[in-house]
Amino acid sequence: MRKYIFIGSTLLVGTLLLSSLNIITNPKPDTCVVYAKTIMNIEEGTSGDIIFSDTTGDHYYINRGLERGLNLESLNTKVLNKTVTLHLAKVLGGLATSEHIAQLSIENDVIFTEFN
C-alpha cells in the first residue's frame, strides 16, 4: 500500500512542478524567442484573447488582448498581410516556446508589449 501512495504522491508532485514551469508570468526580452511572421488572419479567441494566424497556419495569441484595450479593427489595419515581429515567451524552463505573444511590433512601432 505504501508503494502506491509513494507512486501517487510522486506523480502528483511531478505534475505540479511541470505545470508551474508552463505558467507565463512577467516575460522579459531575454526570456523570449523573436520571430518575424506575416499575419494572415486576426480574430477574437476565448476570454478576450486575440488570435493571430500566419502564412503557415500557425497561431499566436495576446492573452486577454481585448481587455487590455486592443481593438480588432485597428489591428487588422495595422498588421494584416504585413510582417510583424513577435516576442514569444519561453515555457518549461526555457525548453519550449509558447504561442503567447509578449510583444508585437511592426517596423519600429510597438503595438503591444508586456515588457516593463
All heavy atoms as an XYZ file, in Angstrom:
897
protein
N       0.818     -1.201      0.000
C       0.000      0.000      0.000
C       0.869      1.275      0.000
O       0.547      2.232     -0.679
C      -0.935     -0.033      1.214
C      -1.871      1.133      1.259
S      -2.967      1.116     -0.151
C      -4.395      1.797      0.500
N       1.957      1.237      0.787
C       2.845      2.410      0.833
C       3.447      2.693     -0.537
O       3.669      3.837     -0.893
C       3.968      2.185      1.827
C       3.537      2.287      3.239
C       4.754      2.247      4.107
N       4.487      1.484      5.299
C       5.243      1.505      6.365
N       6.345      2.204      6.358
N       4.936      0.799      7.412
N       3.708      1.645     -1.259
C       4.279      1.780     -2.596
C       3.345      2.594     -3.494
O       3.775      3.483     -4.222
C       4.523      0.389     -3.186
C       5.070      0.370     -4.573
C       5.275     -1.067     -5.019
C       5.636     -1.158     -6.467
N       5.814     -2.545     -6.906
N       2.050      2.322     -3.445
C       1.070      3.034     -4.268
C       0.911      4.488     -3.828
O       0.756      5.385     -4.656
C      -0.275      2.314     -4.244
C      -0.216      0.953     -4.890
C      -0.466     -0.195     -4.162
C       0.125      0.827     -6.232
C      -0.399     -1.449     -4.748
C       0.183     -0.418     -6.837
C      -0.073     -1.552     -6.092
O       0.000     -2.775     -6.692
N       0.976      4.722     -2.532
C       0.896      6.094     -2.024
C       2.126      6.876     -2.482
O       2.020      8.022     -2.920
C       0.762      6.101     -0.480
C      -0.606      5.547     -0.090
C       0.961      7.513      0.065
C      -0.790      5.352      1.395
N       3.301      6.252     -2.414
C       4.532      6.906     -2.859
C       4.470      7.226     -4.351
O       4.801      8.342     -4.769
C       5.750      6.014     -2.561
C       7.027      6.589     -3.081
C       7.640      7.652     -2.438
C       7.615      6.090     -4.244
C       8.817      8.201     -2.927
C       8.791      6.631     -4.736
C       9.389      7.692     -4.075
N       4.046      6.278     -5.156
C       3.943      6.491     -6.609
C       2.940      7.593     -6.910
O       3.205      8.494     -7.708
C       3.574      5.180     -7.336
C       4.744      4.196     -7.258
C       3.202      5.454     -8.794
C       4.413      2.805     -7.744
N       1.787      7.557     -6.262
C       0.763      8.587     -6.473
C       1.255      9.959     -6.066
O       1.045     10.952     -6.777
N       1.938     10.030     -4.927
C       2.473     11.314     -4.455
C       3.535     11.844     -5.408
O       3.581     13.036     -5.710
C       3.074     11.152     -3.055
O       2.091     10.772     -2.141
N       4.395     10.973     -5.879
C       5.442     11.371     -6.816
C       4.841     11.899     -8.112
O       5.282     12.923     -8.640
C       6.386     10.181     -7.104
O       6.929      9.719     -5.870
C       7.503     10.587     -8.046
N       3.834     11.230     -8.626
C       3.170     11.690     -9.852
C       2.502     13.037     -9.641
O       2.565     13.911    -10.511
C       2.148     10.652    -10.323
C       2.732      9.370    -10.913
C       1.613      8.368    -11.202
C       3.518      9.667    -12.172
N       1.870     13.220     -8.504
C       1.197     14.486     -8.207
C       2.204     15.632     -8.127
O       2.016     16.687     -8.730
C       0.406     14.379     -6.905
C      -0.316     15.643     -6.452
C      -1.366     16.055     -7.483
C      -0.955     15.435     -5.104
N       3.290     15.425     -7.406
C       4.315     16.467     -7.277
C       4.939     16.768     -8.638
O       5.152     17.922     -9.000
C       5.383     16.051     -6.240
C       6.587     16.981     -6.289
C       4.783     16.025     -4.846
N       5.215     15.740     -9.420
C       5.782     15.930    -10.758
C       4.863     16.735    -11.655
O       5.295     17.637    -12.372
N       3.577     16.423    -11.610
C       2.597     17.153    -12.407
C       2.530     18.615    -11.982
O       2.486     19.511    -12.822
C       1.206     16.498    -12.277
O       1.298     15.141    -12.708
C       0.165     17.239    -13.085
N       2.536     18.869    -10.684
C       2.503     20.254    -10.195
C       3.752     21.027    -10.609
O       3.670     22.192    -10.995
C       2.337     20.271     -8.678
C       0.983     19.811     -8.155
C       1.007     19.708     -6.630
C      -0.122     20.741     -8.609
N       4.906     20.385    -10.553
C       6.143     21.052    -10.969
C       6.130     21.384    -12.456
O       6.507     22.488    -12.856
C       7.355     20.179    -10.645
C       7.763     20.127     -9.182
C       8.872     19.108     -8.973
C       8.199     21.492     -8.697
N       5.692     20.454    -13.284
C       5.620     20.719    -14.723
C       4.615     21.822    -15.024
O       4.848     22.666    -15.885
C       5.254     19.451    -15.489
C       6.390     18.459    -15.687
C       5.883     17.207    -16.383
C       7.522     19.078    -16.472
N       3.505     21.834    -14.308
C       2.503     22.879    -14.518
C       3.066     24.245    -14.166
O       2.811     25.223    -14.858
C       1.256     22.605    -13.677
O       0.635     21.430    -14.104
N       3.827     24.321    -13.094
C       4.369     25.616    -12.688
C       5.411     26.115    -13.687
O       5.599     27.314    -13.852
C       4.974     25.532    -11.289
O       6.140     24.741    -11.298
N       6.100     25.226    -14.382
C       7.067     25.631    -15.396
C       6.394     26.143    -16.659
O       7.027     26.772    -17.493
C       7.979     24.455    -15.749
C       8.955     24.015    -14.668
C       9.678     22.751    -15.094
C       9.939     25.110    -14.323
N       5.123     25.875    -16.824
C       4.383     26.258    -18.021
C       3.632     27.575    -17.835
O       3.030     28.083    -18.766
C       3.409     25.137    -18.397
C       2.962     25.221    -19.827
O       3.659     25.765    -20.669
N       1.805     24.690    -20.111
N       3.669     28.148    -16.647
C       2.971     29.403    -16.374
C       3.837     30.569    -16.844
O       5.030     30.628    -16.548
C       2.657     29.542    -14.874
C       1.684     28.443    -14.460
C       2.099     30.914    -14.561
C       1.457     28.370    -12.967
N       3.220     31.494    -17.577
C       3.949     32.649    -18.107
C       3.643     33.846    -17.211
O       2.513     34.313    -17.149
C       3.541     32.932    -19.558
C       3.852     31.716    -20.416
C       4.234     34.179    -20.079
C       3.224     31.755    -21.781
N       4.662     34.319    -16.520
C       4.493     35.493    -15.667
C       5.635     36.463    -15.923
O       6.798     36.067    -15.952
C       4.497     35.118    -14.170
O       5.690     34.411    -13.876
C       3.294     34.263    -13.810
N       5.289     37.692    -16.146
C       6.258     38.769    -16.300
C       7.381     38.428    -17.283
O       8.558     38.402    -16.906
C       6.826     39.135    -14.919
C       7.491     40.479    -14.926
O       7.242     41.304    -15.802
N       8.347     40.718    -13.955
N       7.042     38.173    -18.550
C       8.096     37.842    -19.519
C       9.044     39.015    -19.739
O       8.669     40.173    -19.604
C       7.319     37.518    -20.795
C       6.005     38.192    -20.639
C       5.721     38.242    -19.166
N      10.277     38.686    -20.052
C      11.326     39.670    -20.336
C      11.874     39.408    -21.728
O      11.806     38.287    -22.228
C      12.460     39.548    -19.312
C      12.033     39.696    -17.874
C      11.784     41.125    -17.550
C      11.452     41.281    -16.067
N      10.490     42.286    -15.809
N      12.465     40.407    -22.380
C      13.010     40.192    -23.723
C      14.004     39.031    -23.799
O      14.011     38.285    -24.764
C      13.695     41.522    -24.046
C      12.960     42.528    -23.231
C      12.586     41.812    -21.964
N      14.805     38.856    -22.753
C      15.807     37.784    -22.793
C      15.231     36.398    -22.493
O      15.936     35.401    -22.589
C      16.980     38.093    -21.860
C      16.572     38.249    -20.408
O      15.381     38.461    -20.136
O      17.456     38.158    -19.534
N      13.941     36.333    -22.139
C      13.293     35.037    -21.926
C      12.274     34.759    -23.024
O      11.334     33.995    -22.832
C      12.604     34.955    -20.546
O      11.593     35.963    -20.470
C      13.611     35.125    -19.426
N      12.469     35.401    -24.173
C      11.566     35.225    -25.310
C      12.360     34.818    -26.551
O      13.548     35.070    -26.648
C      10.811     36.525    -25.615
S       9.588     36.961    -24.377
N      11.644     34.232    -27.481
C      12.193     33.933    -28.801
C      11.552     34.932    -29.759
O      10.354     35.195    -29.674
C      11.864     32.485    -29.218
C      12.363     32.193    -30.603
C      12.442     31.499    -28.218
N      12.346     35.502    -30.665
C      11.847     36.528    -31.580
C      11.688     35.933    -32.977
O      12.603     35.295    -33.496
C      12.822     37.734    -31.617
C      12.306     38.808    -32.568
C      13.018     38.298    -30.219
N      10.497     36.148    -33.549
C      10.193     35.668    -34.894
C       9.628     36.805    -35.731
O       8.909     37.665    -35.214
C       9.132     34.568    -34.871
C       9.574     33.263    -34.287
C       9.097     32.849    -33.048
C      10.444     32.429    -34.969
C       9.493     31.642    -32.505
C      10.843     31.218    -34.435
C      10.356     30.826    -33.203
O      10.745     29.631    -32.675
N       9.897     36.779    -37.019
C       9.227     37.652    -37.984
C       8.180     36.781    -38.681
O       8.512     35.731    -39.228
C      10.220     38.207    -38.986
N       6.926     37.207    -38.618
C       5.820     36.436    -39.182
C       4.901     37.352    -39.984
O       4.678     38.502    -39.603
C       4.979     35.783    -38.071
C       5.728     34.784    -37.212
C       5.973     33.512    -37.964
C       6.648     32.469    -37.099
N       6.737     31.181    -37.756
N       4.370     36.842    -41.084
C       3.366     37.585    -41.846
C       1.999     37.145    -41.353
O       1.673     35.956    -41.382
C       3.517     37.317    -43.354
O       4.830     37.712    -43.750
C       2.485     38.099    -44.145
N       1.205     38.100    -40.915
C      -0.101     37.815    -40.314
C      -1.169     37.768    -41.400
O      -1.351     38.722    -42.154
C      -0.466     38.879    -39.254
C       0.617     38.936    -38.169
C      -1.841     38.624    -38.673
C       0.847     37.640    -37.423
N      -1.875     36.652    -41.471
C      -2.912     36.447    -42.488
C      -4.327     36.555    -41.936
O      -5.270     36.760    -42.690
C      -2.735     35.081    -43.149
C      -1.377     34.913    -43.821
S      -0.986     36.207    -45.018
C      -2.173     35.853    -46.286
N      -4.486     36.393    -40.612
C      -5.822     36.437    -40.023
C      -5.716     36.874    -38.568
O      -4.768     36.516    -37.877
C      -6.499     35.069    -40.113
C      -7.951     35.118    -39.678
O      -8.692     35.998    -40.083
N      -8.344     34.176    -38.847
N      -6.703     37.659    -38.137
C      -6.793     38.093    -36.742
C      -8.228     37.877    -36.311
O      -9.165     38.280    -37.016
C      -6.426     39.579    -36.581
C      -5.040     39.862    -37.151
C      -6.498     39.996    -35.113
C      -4.718     41.337    -37.276
N      -8.404     37.238    -35.136
C      -9.764     37.006    -34.652
C      -9.797     36.983    -33.136
O      -8.766     36.822    -32.482
C     -10.323     35.710    -35.217
C      -9.545     34.474    -34.836
C     -10.008     33.227    -35.574
O     -10.815     33.344    -36.504
O      -9.553     32.148    -35.193
N     -10.995     37.128    -32.596
C     -11.187     37.048    -31.161
C     -11.192     35.585    -30.741
O     -11.830     34.747    -31.364
C     -12.506     37.710    -30.772
C     -12.781     37.671    -29.289
C     -14.071     38.384    -28.905
O     -14.682     39.052    -29.765
O     -14.460     38.266    -27.738
N     -10.472     35.296    -29.681
C     -10.465     33.957    -29.116
C     -11.291     33.932    -27.846
O     -12.089     34.831    -27.584
N     -11.081     32.917    -27.057
C     -11.811     32.812    -25.793
C     -11.236     33.787    -24.776
O     -10.081     34.206    -24.873
C     -11.722     31.378    -25.240
O     -10.343     31.038    -25.072
C     -12.377     30.383    -26.185
N     -12.030     34.167    -23.825
C     -11.618     35.034    -22.713
C     -11.018     36.358    -23.166
O     -10.135     36.904    -22.509
C     -10.610     34.315    -21.813
O     -11.150     33.137    -21.305
N     -11.450     36.875    -24.307
C     -10.946     38.158    -24.791
C      -9.565     38.090    -25.410
O      -8.944     39.117    -25.656
N      -9.066     36.877    -25.644
C      -7.766     36.728    -26.309
C      -7.871     37.200    -27.756
O      -8.944     37.180    -28.350
C      -7.312     35.268    -26.313
C      -6.987     34.738    -24.929
O      -6.950     35.525    -23.968
O      -6.779     33.513    -24.821
N      -6.746     37.600    -28.326
C      -6.681     37.940    -29.743
C      -5.753     36.919    -30.393
O      -4.608     36.744    -29.965
C      -6.167     39.369    -29.972
C      -7.106     40.363    -29.288
C      -6.055     39.664    -31.460
C      -6.618     41.795    -29.317
N      -6.269     36.240    -31.410
C      -5.543     35.172    -32.079
C      -5.039     35.677    -33.431
O      -5.799     36.216    -34.222
C      -6.444     33.939    -32.315
C      -7.178     33.535    -31.037
C      -5.638     32.794    -32.915
C      -6.311     33.090    -29.919
N      -3.754     35.468    -33.682
C      -3.116     35.841    -34.939
C      -2.702     34.559    -35.658
O      -2.116     33.670    -35.034
C      -1.861     36.688    -34.687
C      -2.133     37.990    -33.992
C      -2.253     38.049    -32.616
C      -2.261     39.157    -34.717
C      -2.506     39.248    -31.969
C      -2.512     40.369    -34.088
C      -2.637     40.408    -32.709
N      -2.982     34.475    -36.941
C      -2.566     33.320    -37.745
C      -1.569     33.799    -38.795
O      -1.765     34.847    -39.405
C      -3.766     32.689    -38.439
O      -4.729     32.301    -37.494
N      -0.513     32.994    -39.007
C       0.483     33.377    -40.001
C       0.279     32.608    -41.303
O      -0.682     31.857    -41.452
C       1.906     33.208    -39.445
C       2.316     31.763    -39.252
O       1.595     30.838    -39.681
O       3.397     31.548    -38.661
N       1.183     32.777    -42.235
C       1.048     32.184    -43.564
C       1.153     30.667    -43.556
O       0.694     30.015    -44.486
C       2.123     32.745    -44.521
O       3.408     32.547    -43.921
C       1.903     34.222    -44.785
N       1.742     30.093    -42.517
C       1.876     28.635    -42.450
C       0.754     27.984    -41.648
O       0.743     26.772    -41.480
C       3.234     28.231    -41.833
O       3.277     28.692    -40.480
C       4.387     28.798    -42.629
N      -0.169     28.799    -41.132
C      -1.275     28.267    -40.339
C      -0.990     28.189    -38.853
O      -1.812     27.700    -38.086
N       0.192     28.652    -38.432
C       0.488     28.692    -37.001
C      -0.304     29.820    -36.353
O      -0.612     30.835    -36.991
C       1.986     28.900    -36.762
C       2.803     27.673    -37.125
O       2.269     26.548    -37.044
O       3.981     27.835    -37.496
N      -0.617     29.637    -35.067
C      -1.428     30.606    -34.332
C      -0.660     31.108    -33.113
O       0.045     30.347    -32.455
C      -2.735     29.973    -33.874
C      -3.514     29.357    -34.986
N      -4.219     30.104    -35.893
C      -3.675     28.068    -35.352
C      -4.795     29.291    -36.773
N      -4.466     28.043    -36.462
N      -0.848     32.387    -32.820
C      -0.236     33.038    -31.672
C      -1.312     33.901    -31.029
O      -2.278     34.283    -31.684
C       0.953     33.913    -32.120
C       1.903     33.147    -33.001
C       1.799     33.204    -34.391
C       2.867     32.327    -32.445
C       2.649     32.466    -35.202
C       3.719     31.586    -33.255
C       3.605     31.661    -34.627
O       4.434     30.920    -35.418
N      -1.160     34.216    -29.748
C      -2.222     34.965    -29.086
C      -1.688     36.010    -28.121
O      -0.613     35.864    -27.560
C      -3.172     34.021    -28.341
C      -2.557     33.390    -27.112
C      -2.740     33.954    -25.850
C      -1.764     32.252    -27.202
C      -2.165     33.397    -24.726
C      -1.191     31.684    -26.094
C      -1.401     32.262    -24.847
O      -0.821     31.715    -23.726
N      -2.491     37.065    -27.966
C      -2.281     38.044    -26.903
C      -3.331     37.733    -25.856
O      -4.537     37.817    -26.124
C      -2.413     39.494    -27.401
C      -1.296     39.800    -28.400
C      -2.382     40.469    -26.232
C      -1.369     41.176    -29.019
N      -2.855     37.337    -24.687
C      -3.748     36.953    -23.606
C      -4.615     38.137    -23.176
O      -4.095     39.188    -22.827
C      -2.919     36.446    -22.422
C      -3.758     35.807    -21.354
O      -4.676     35.048    -21.661
N      -3.444     36.097    -20.112
N      -5.925     37.941    -23.265
C      -6.909     38.967    -22.877
C      -6.629     40.318    -23.539
O      -6.781     41.377    -22.942
C      -6.964     39.089    -21.363
C      -7.362     37.778    -20.686
C      -7.729     37.981    -19.249
N      -8.022     36.728    -18.592
C      -9.220     36.149    -18.540
N     -10.239     36.709    -19.144
N      -9.388     35.026    -17.900
N      -6.224     40.261    -24.798
C      -5.883     41.472    -25.543
C      -7.011     42.477    -25.641
O      -6.773     43.684    -25.591
N      -8.248     41.994    -25.791
C      -9.382     42.918    -25.882
C      -9.608     43.644    -24.561
O      -9.980     44.816    -24.549
C     -10.641     42.174    -26.322
C     -10.570     41.581    -27.733
C     -11.810     40.755    -28.032
C     -10.369     42.664    -28.772
N      -9.347     42.965    -23.450
C      -9.478     43.593    -22.133
C      -8.352     44.603    -21.883
O      -8.474     45.460    -21.026
C      -9.452     42.537    -21.029
C     -10.649     41.623    -21.043
C     -10.536     40.526    -19.996
O      -9.648     40.602    -19.117
O     -11.339     39.588    -20.066
N      -7.268     44.476    -22.627
C      -6.115     45.359    -22.459
C      -6.189     46.571    -23.379
O      -5.206     47.300    -23.537
C      -4.824     44.591    -22.722
C      -4.574     43.493    -21.711
C      -3.362     42.698    -22.093
N      -3.073     41.681    -21.110
C      -1.868     41.217    -20.865
N      -0.838     41.674    -21.536
N      -1.692     40.286    -19.959
N      -7.323     46.759    -24.036
C      -7.524     47.954    -24.846
C      -7.203     47.802    -26.319
O      -7.292     48.768    -27.071
N      -6.824     46.597    -26.756
C      -6.579     46.397    -28.181
C      -7.907     46.234    -28.907
O      -8.896     45.794    -28.327
C      -5.692     45.177    -28.408
C      -4.278     45.298    -27.833
C      -3.543     43.976    -27.970
C      -3.511     46.406    -28.518
N      -7.910     46.563    -30.186
C      -9.125     46.575    -30.987
C      -8.873     45.782    -32.268
O      -7.875     46.027    -32.958
C      -9.471     48.044    -31.281
C     -10.650     48.209    -32.165
O     -10.620     47.808    -33.320
N     -11.683     48.825    -31.627
N      -9.774     44.856    -32.590
C      -9.587     44.017    -33.777
C      -9.539     44.836    -35.059
O      -8.719     44.562    -35.944
C     -10.694     42.965    -33.868
C     -10.656     41.854    -32.825
C     -11.844     40.918    -33.008
C      -9.370     41.077    -32.886
N     -10.384     45.830    -35.174
C     -10.409     46.674    -36.378
C      -9.068     47.384    -36.577
O      -8.507     47.403    -37.672
C     -11.529     47.719    -36.250
C     -12.449     47.772    -37.436
C     -13.585     48.753    -37.165
O     -13.379     49.954    -37.425
O     -14.642     48.295    -36.707
N      -8.562     47.971    -35.513
C      -7.290     48.679    -35.562
C      -6.136     47.719    -35.880
O      -5.255     48.032    -36.683
C      -7.038     49.375    -34.227
O      -5.769     49.947    -34.194
N      -6.149     46.540    -35.258
C      -5.100     45.554    -35.529
C      -5.142     45.078    -36.970
O      -4.098     44.906    -37.601
C      -5.243     44.366    -34.583
C      -4.836     44.626    -33.134
C      -5.257     43.472    -32.245
C      -3.343     44.882    -33.032
N      -6.348     44.879    -37.508
C      -6.469     44.477    -38.914
C      -5.826     45.515    -39.819
O      -5.119     45.179    -40.767
C      -7.937     44.265    -39.297
C      -8.417     42.878    -38.977
O      -7.785     41.889    -39.323
N      -9.553     42.795    -38.301
N      -6.066     46.779    -39.539
C      -5.494     47.857    -40.343
C      -3.970     47.890    -40.229
O      -3.270     48.069    -41.225
C      -6.072     49.218    -39.901
O      -7.489     49.181    -40.053
C      -5.498     50.353    -40.707
N      -3.452     47.693    -39.016
C      -2.014     47.834    -38.777
C      -1.190     46.633    -39.213
O      -0.075     46.807    -39.706
C      -1.753     48.081    -37.292
C      -2.191     49.425    -36.808
C      -1.889     49.582    -35.332
C      -2.370     50.919    -34.817
N      -2.122     51.065    -33.378
N      -1.694     45.407    -39.003
C      -0.809     44.256    -39.173
C      -1.274     43.201    -40.171
O      -0.476     42.343    -40.549
C      -0.501     43.564    -37.819
C       0.098     44.531    -36.840
C      -1.717     42.895    -37.238
N      -2.515     43.241    -40.613
C      -2.999     42.209    -41.526
C      -2.228     42.242    -42.841
O      -2.042     43.300    -43.435
C      -4.496     42.381    -41.782
C      -5.188     41.188    -42.436
C      -5.099     39.950    -41.559
C      -6.643     41.512    -42.719
N      -1.746     41.085    -43.278
C      -0.956     40.913    -44.501
C       0.386     41.639    -44.451
O       0.960     41.959    -45.488
C      -1.759     41.336    -45.736
C      -3.010     40.504    -45.892
O      -2.971     39.286    -45.773
N      -4.127     41.165    -46.134
N       0.874     41.887    -43.241
C       2.174     42.538    -43.065
C       3.064     41.649    -42.199
O       2.578     40.816    -41.431
C       2.002     43.906    -42.409
C       1.217     44.866    -43.285
C       1.004     46.188    -42.619
C       0.142     47.064    -43.521
N      -0.467     48.156    -42.806
N       4.360     41.864    -42.314
C       5.312     41.116    -41.496
C       5.522     41.858    -40.182
O       5.848     43.045    -40.180
C       6.639     40.925    -42.234
O       6.382     40.207    -43.448
C       7.623     40.133    -41.390
N       5.313     41.137    -39.092
C       5.460     41.701    -37.754
C       6.583     40.968    -37.024
O       7.012     39.889    -37.431
C       4.149     41.583    -36.942
C       3.009     42.322    -37.626
C       3.783     40.123    -36.705
N       7.033     41.566    -35.942
C       7.999     40.916    -35.062
C       7.274     40.484    -33.806
O       6.615     41.297    -33.150
C       9.146     41.879    -34.699
O       9.769     42.309    -35.910
C      10.176     41.206    -33.814
N       7.356     39.192    -33.498
C       6.725     38.627    -32.310
C       7.795     38.198    -31.315
O       8.757     37.524    -31.684
C       5.889     37.403    -32.669
C       4.749     37.584    -33.665
C       4.098     36.235    -33.958
C       3.730     38.576    -33.150
N       7.613     38.582    -30.072
C       8.413     38.048    -28.968
C       7.523     37.015    -28.288
O       6.489     37.374    -27.713
C       8.792     39.143    -27.973
C       9.835     40.074    -28.466
N       9.612     41.024    -29.434
C      11.135     40.191    -28.127
C      10.714     41.703    -29.652
N      11.661     41.217    -28.874
N       7.909     35.745    -28.380
C       7.115     34.659    -27.810
C       7.791     34.144    -26.545
O       8.990     33.839    -26.546
C       6.956     33.525    -28.821
C       6.321     33.920    -30.158
C       6.291     32.726    -31.096
C       4.920     34.468    -29.952
N       7.003     34.043    -25.494
C       7.532     33.613    -24.202
C       7.970     32.156    -24.226
O       7.341     31.314    -24.862
C       6.470     33.821    -23.130
N       9.059     31.881    -23.539
C       9.532     30.504    -23.377
C       8.820     29.881    -22.181
O       8.484     30.574    -21.219
C      11.039     30.477    -23.134
C      11.861     30.918    -24.315
C      13.334     30.837    -23.960
C      14.211     31.432    -25.040
N      15.625     31.428    -24.646
N       8.610     28.575    -22.249
C       7.994     27.831    -21.148
C       8.824     26.593    -20.841
O       9.797     26.301    -21.541
C       6.530     27.438    -21.472
C       5.632     28.662    -21.536
C       6.451     26.663    -22.776
N       8.408     25.863    -19.840
C       9.104     24.645    -19.408
C      10.575     24.920    -19.130
O      11.468     24.210    -19.569
C       8.947     23.517    -20.427
C       7.519     23.026    -20.661
C       7.494     22.007    -21.783
C       6.941     22.445    -19.386
N      10.798     26.015    -18.404
C      12.160     26.369    -18.038
C      13.032     26.751    -19.214
O      14.239     26.591    -19.176
N      12.423     27.234    -20.288
C      13.157     27.650    -21.474
C      13.350     26.554    -22.498
O      13.985     26.755    -23.522
N      12.776     25.385    -22.247
C      12.923     24.259    -23.168
C      11.994     24.333    -24.367
O      12.226     23.673    -25.369
C      12.684     22.937    -22.426
C      13.668     22.626    -21.302
C      13.249     21.358    -20.582
C      15.079     22.499    -21.845
N      10.937     25.117    -24.263
C       9.958     25.214    -25.349
C       9.511     26.661    -25.509
O       9.645     27.475    -24.595
C       8.754     24.322    -25.055
N       8.981     26.962    -26.688
C       8.446     28.286    -26.974
C       6.934     28.202    -27.009
O       6.367     27.318    -27.638
C       8.961     28.797    -28.334
O      10.380     28.790    -28.307
C       8.478     30.204    -28.611
N       6.283     29.130    -26.328
C       4.822     29.149    -26.303
C       4.282     29.911    -27.510
O       5.036     30.440    -28.318
C       4.330     29.822    -25.018
O       4.591     31.218    -25.082
N       2.989     29.982    -27.605
C       2.321     30.796    -28.628
C       1.880     32.134    -28.033
O       1.197     32.910    -28.680
C       1.124     30.025    -29.181
C       1.544     28.745    -29.881
C       0.376     27.846    -30.234
O      -0.716     28.000    -29.644
O       0.563     26.976    -31.093
N       2.280     32.395    -26.813
C       1.925     33.603    -26.074
C       2.786     34.773    -26.538
O       4.008     34.743    -26.422
C       2.136     33.350    -24.574
C       1.918     34.549    -23.715
N       0.704     34.833    -23.152
C       2.764     35.537    -23.338
C       0.812     35.950    -22.438
N       2.049     36.391    -22.545
N       2.138     35.808    -27.055
C       2.855     36.996    -27.542
C       3.137     37.919    -26.355
O       2.216     38.431    -25.723
C       2.042     37.741    -28.612
C       1.798     36.844    -29.822
C       2.743     39.038    -29.011
C       0.836     37.417    -30.841
N       4.421     38.140    -26.086
C       4.818     39.083    -25.046
C       4.993     40.480    -25.631
O       4.802     41.472    -24.938
C       6.109     38.626    -24.379
N       5.356     40.544    -26.920
C       5.453     41.837    -27.603
C       5.185     41.643    -29.087
O       5.631     40.671    -29.678
C       6.819     42.475    -27.405
C       6.930     43.839    -28.092
C       8.162     44.592    -27.678
O       8.266     45.015    -26.543
N       9.099     44.750    -28.599
N       4.436     42.590    -29.655
C       4.104     42.609    -31.082
C       4.497     43.972    -31.619
O       4.091     45.007    -31.077
C       2.602     42.374    -31.273
C       2.010     42.667    -32.643
C       2.444     41.595    -33.632
C       0.497     42.717    -32.570
N       5.310     43.963    -32.671
C       5.704     45.236    -33.279
C       5.767     45.079    -34.789
O       5.867     43.979    -35.321
C       7.058     45.711    -32.735
O       8.052     44.752    -32.984
N       5.676     46.215    -35.451
C       5.836     46.262    -36.893
C       6.792     47.417    -37.178
O       6.564     48.539    -36.724
C       4.487     46.408    -37.630
C       4.682     46.304    -39.121
C       3.749     47.639    -37.225
C       3.396     46.074    -39.896
N       7.886     47.084    -37.854
C       8.984     48.024    -38.053
C       9.421     48.545    -36.689
O       9.765     47.751    -35.834
C       8.595     49.110    -39.046
C       8.302     48.539    -40.430
C       7.811     49.565    -41.430
O       7.757     50.762    -41.115
O       7.491     49.142    -42.555
N       9.391     49.835    -36.441
C       9.797     50.379    -35.134
C       8.615     50.739    -34.247
O       8.800     51.372    -33.211
C      10.684     51.613    -35.337
C      12.017     51.251    -35.947
O      12.554     50.187    -35.668
N      12.542     52.115    -36.794
N       7.416     50.337    -34.636
C       6.200     50.673    -33.899
C       5.775     49.491    -33.029
O       5.356     48.449    -33.542
C       5.096     51.040    -34.890
C       3.821     51.499    -34.226
O       3.867     51.948    -33.051
O       2.761     51.408    -34.882
N       5.886     49.649    -31.706
C       5.448     48.611    -30.780
C       3.928     48.738    -30.618
O       3.428     49.757    -30.162
C       6.150     48.717    -29.419
C       5.593     47.708    -28.430
C       7.647     48.547    -29.586
N       3.216     47.704    -31.019
C       1.754     47.722    -30.968
C       1.252     47.199    -29.637
O       0.255     47.669    -29.107
C       1.194     46.901    -32.142
C       1.640     47.595    -33.414
C      -0.307     46.730    -32.048
C       1.277     46.993    -34.696
N       1.960     46.212    -29.081
C       1.603     45.644    -27.788
C       2.867     45.152    -27.109
O       3.744     44.577    -27.759
C       0.631     44.465    -27.958
C       0.423     43.679    -26.707
C      -0.414     44.150    -25.720
C       1.105     42.480    -26.495
C      -0.580     43.435    -24.535
C       0.935     41.770    -25.336
C       0.091     42.247    -24.338
N       2.964     45.356    -25.798
C       4.086     44.815    -25.054
C       3.677     44.498    -23.622
O       2.821     45.172    -23.045
C       5.313     45.772    -25.056
O       6.418     45.066    -24.498
C       5.022     47.046    -24.302
N       4.275     43.459    -23.082
C       4.150     43.130    -21.665
C       5.446     43.461    -20.932
O       5.541     43.270    -19.730
C       3.861     41.629    -21.486
C       2.508     41.212    -21.980
C       2.229     39.732    -21.776
O       3.183     38.930    -21.700
O       1.054     39.387    -21.701
N       6.447     43.942    -21.658
C       7.722     44.262    -21.040
C       7.590     45.562    -20.248
O       7.000     46.524    -20.717
C       8.823     44.426    -22.085
C       9.030     43.195    -22.956
C       9.431     43.329    -24.262
C       8.813     41.922    -22.461
C       9.639     42.218    -25.067
C       9.004     40.806    -23.254
C       9.418     40.942    -24.562
N       8.176     45.582    -19.078
C       8.134     46.789    -18.241
C       9.328     47.664    -18.508
O      10.364     47.306    -18.852
C       8.110     46.414    -16.755
C       6.842     45.675    -16.422
O       5.798     45.885    -17.028
N       6.931     44.787    -15.457
